[in-house]
């Protein structure tokens, strides 16, 4: 990995792949920082636990390794868990080559599933802030549905 290398990811809602964001991030940044960038690109609050999974469907996500979970960083995994953390793992390690994809689950209650795929490798530009959204398709759904006192 070169110090001036960036990675370009496509993050798409799993149930609506046409709603996606292309995000460029420095290769040395952590999975935690990628997760934060994905949530910001969809205008979601970054307020829940999350994980990146090698199993690319919700039914297979917990069976394939490696898997990376915030729980591993905060000490909330069960004994014998083989999950890795997200705060120290660089995106370049979790996504070793172009075309590699992981399932990203944000908020284990509401279960927002995203397919995150490394689509290309770039080079850092001078005077450019990373991470950055370089393409956006489709309108992001509302993260939370707020209801009044009467339930509407």
N, C-alpha and C positions, 0 to 999 in steps of 0.2 A: 504494500500500500504506500503510495506516495503522499507526502505531507500536503500537497495541494490538490488531492483527489476529492471529488464529490461523487455521491451516489444519487441516482435519480430513480425514485420509486413511484409506482402507480398504486394508490390506495383506493379501492372501490368497495362500495357496500356489497356484501355478499349476495343479498337478495335482490339487488338492483345494480348490477355491474356497470350500467350506463352512467351512474352517478359516481364520479371519481375525481381524484385530484392527483396531479403529478407534483411531487415534492422533491426538491434537491437539498441535500444535507451533506455536510462534511463527513467523509468516510470514518473519521476517528470518533464521531459523536456516538453516544450510547443509544441503546434501544429505548430507554426512557425518554430521551430527547426526540427520537423519531415518533414515539407515541404522542408526545406533547404536540409535535408539529402536525400530525394527522388530525388530532382533535381540533386544533386551531383552524386548520384548513376547512373543516366542516362546520365551523362556528359552534363547536361543542365545548362545554365546560370540562376542564380536566380535573375531575373530582371523584374518580372511582378507581378501584384496582383493575388491572388488566394483565393480559399475557399474549405472547406470540407463540404459535403452535405449528409444528411440522405437519400434523394431520390437517389437511386442508378443508375438512368439513366439520361441522359441529359434532357429528357422531363419532368421528375418528380423531378429534384433536387431542384428546388426553392419552391416546394409545401410542403415538409416534414421538420419537425423540430426535433432536433435542427440543425441549420446550422451555420457554423463558417466562417467568412470572414475577410480578412485583412482590407477591407473597414471599418469595425466596429472599428478597432483599430486606423485608421487614420481619422475618423470622416466624411467619405464620404457616409454614408448610408442615405437614405431618412427618413423623419419623419415617425414614426410608424414601422420602420424596427425591426424585431425580431431576427436579426443576432447577434451572439456573436462574440467576437474577437478571434484571434489566438495567440496573444502574451502572454497572461496570462493563458490560459486554458491548463492544463497539458494533455498529451496524455492519461494518465490513466483515466481522467474524460470523455474525448470524446469517448474513446473505453473502456467501462466498463467491458467487458468480452471477453474471447476468442471466436472467430468467428464473432465478431462485425465488420461490414464493413461500410465504408463511400466512397462516390465518391469524388475524389480530382480533382478540375479543376485548372489548372495552365495556366495563360495567357488568359484572356477573349477574346482577339482578335484571336489568333491562336487556342485556345481551345484544350489544351492537357488534356485529361481525363484519370484518373487512378482509378482503384479500389484498395482501401487500406483496408486490412483485418488484424485484430489482430490474428495471427496464434498461438502464444504461449507466455508463460511467462518464463523469465530466471532469472538468478542471476548474478549480476555484478562480473566480474573477476578482480583480482588485476592487475595493470599495463596494463590495456586495455583501449583504447580510444573509447569513444562513441560519437555520433552514429557511427556504422560501418556496412558495407555490409558483410553479412555472406554467401550469395549465389547470383548468377547472372545467368539468363537464357536468351538467345537471344541477338542479337546485337541491341543496342539502335538506334532509328532513328536519323537523323540529326534534331536538333532543328530549325535551320534557313537555308533556301535555299538562298544562296547569288547569285546574278545575276550580270553579267558584264554590260557594257554600252549598248550592243546590246540585252539585255534581256536573254542571254544564260549563 
